Amino acid sequence: MTEIIGVRFKSGGKQYYFDPKGVQVRPGQGVIIETSRGIEYGDCVQGNTMVEDSAVVQPLRPMVRIATEKDLENIRRNKEKEARAFRICQEKIAAHGLEMKLVEVEYNFDGSKILFFFTSEGRVDFRALVKDLAGVFHTRIELRQIGVRDEAKMLGGLGICGRPFCCCGFMDEFQPVSIKMAKTQGLSLNPTKISGTCGRLMCCLKYEQAAYEDAVKRMPKNESFVETPDGVGTVSQVDLLRETVKVRLEDEPEAPKCYHNCELCVVRNGKGKRPEGYVAPPPEELAKLRRPADPAAETEEDRLSAALASLSGLSDPTPDRKPQRERRRPSRPGNGNGGNSGGRPPKGQQAPAEGQSQPRKPRPPKPRNDRPAPKSKDTREVREDRPAPAPQNAPASKPADPAPEQEGGAPKKPRRRWRRPRGNKPKGESGTPPKAE
């Protein structure tokens, strides 16, 4: 076992272990540490703790001392120098016309070295720039090129979720993220939706990857052949979060049904041919796959349905409640009721009892063929029960007697006869005398 303290040099940076040399250090105190870059100032985030020897990278560097007020004043002066060095370096970069973006300037604790961090798309020849900076600050100059992820970690900001960047908040080091993670989680492959402010894939894709990989092992794949409580079918869609799948049944392929993972029996996992010689089990055995309903949920549903029924009046009425009268639609004049527009019944009929509606008068059936027979120039169809049209200037004839009934009581079917068409007579042969010339 080894005694260590945890020290962090930047907010959101990685935590390093150092040897306290028997000094008790509380979390939040400033300490002076000897590092590979020289003497540095850091904040203690983990007090004296005993850890296994395998968790410590040897050799373990020692802590020099706990920071004093003089050390804190030196840190404040270095911050002011960093702001001035940042402006001067930007001017020098513009003067040399270099394609590089300055991100941050960091002074060493004792001021013996200045570190400039920049980003660039390619390699940059900054030897002339280093000479100009060394002539201005008269100290050791170091320029270090970093990536876009390190730039976002140094500058900070807000992500699309509205929270500060994970890299500058709590992430000690970057985790590898691939596009395969987005495919496994069923996310859109649009780069603008799965990329962070730095332009790379979001680090939060790594957080839930283990849970999705575990769900993929338990869930069937697309195009799998499965048995369901309603029959056999093929999986068309998989929801890993809800652990549900949509199955297109062989009996009803047009309407896929949704089932829970525990209600399925996988016959063939993934796309392929149907197993040879497979016979679907009877419906009685398939019905056993259905998940039993939760009795608590059924009770809650029953309560909800009963409450809705009482509010909407769908529940059974009480025995002492009088039946409501049915609304009668007042008859309008000309609708077959003899123009009786009031609520009183016509003569010869009794008023309906209370609670009963007045029966409507049945409409007479319409004849199937109410269109008149087509007329032609040569012939005209005339029925016997209709009087023939009288010629002009002829006395009106009496109406014909109705057809006698047969012995059985059924009316005699009228005959049809054809009337000879009239020809066009010359002038002088008609009943009217010709006009004198």
Phi, psi and omega in degrees: 000142182231139178273130182223169167229146178264127185234138176236130184270334179229155178293123183082004180278182181284149179266134181240151180260139177221160180274119182284350180062036177081000180271133178279121182240131179266150176298135181103346179279149175274139182228155176255123188239146174265117182242182179291339179266001181116202180279129182227158176256138179214168179252134179281124179248349178217122182289192182299122183219144177264125180232167178291153180295332181289340180276359184246135176270118181272147358280145181276118183286147185270161171273135181282306181192171173278138185297140179254180178295326178295322178293321178294324177293323176296323178295320179294321178294323178295326178296320178294321178294325180296320178296320179291319181293329179295318180292318182294320180294322177297320178295319180293323179295317179293324180292322179276351179066039180272142178270078180212152181242119180283130184255309186204152176237134183229126177268145172290162184298318180267004177076016183275349182209144176241131183247123179252126178255132180216163176237150179200151181287332180223194179283143183234134176268099184249027180294320178292326179293321180296321179296317179296319180292322179294327177289335179276314188264345177053045178210181181284130182246137177223126176252131183231126178272133182236171179268177183289331178292318177295327177296315179296327179291323180285318184281324182078178180152190181248138178274183180290344177278351180092358180256161177298157180304138178295325184294327180261003180257305186218350183284125178285320181212159183282139177259144178292132181235135182234164179291341178296328178296319178294323178292319180296323182275002177069030181272163176291138181273018175289122184300330182288342182262336182248009179251148178272190180293332181285350181093355178259169178300142184296139180293335183288351174295337181282336188297313186260008183297322181296320179293321178292320179296324177293322179291326179296325180292329183268340184263149175287157179276169175295150181066019176281149178262118188229163173254133181237167177298341181256002180139189180260154181189190184241138180287129180249339182204142182234130176248105186288326182291314179275351182057045177236155179226154173254129185242133175264104183290153179290328180283327181229075183287342184282334185239095178296146179246151183260135180224153174280159183298327181287349180266005185249149172234111186282123176265317178221118182270115181099179183282142180168192181273156177291137181304137181290139179074011181285133177238127181294137177297161178294158182300333181294320179287324179293328180294339179289343179286344183295135182289131179295139182287151179284120182297327179295321179293323179294320179297318179295320178295320178297320178296318181295317180294323178294321179294319178294323179294321179291326180288322182272358178079021180273350180285164182294138180286158178288154184295330183274005180275132181282141178292141180283148177286143175280139180288131177259132179277118181297138181285145180258151178297134178091011180255019177097000179259020179070025179076014179279098183270352181269189180270356182278143179284156178291170182295148180085359178236147178271151179290141180293152180293165182291134182089357178247146180268150180288127181292142179282148179284126182294141180281144177294142180293140179281141176295147183295321182232088181269007178274139180293153180295143181294139180260140178238169181287332187263321185233160178213130182275127182232133177269153183286329182282356176252136179293142179290146179294132182284143177291164180294147180058027177247146180293146180292133181271156180288151179293143181290151179293149179294153183294134180293152180272152176283173184295327180290352180096349180278141180293147181285135182288125182294147178271162176243133178229156181258138179257134181294132181290149178281138174269163177284108179277147177288164180297139180099338179269344179286176182291344183261136180292148178289154181286139177287136179277000000 
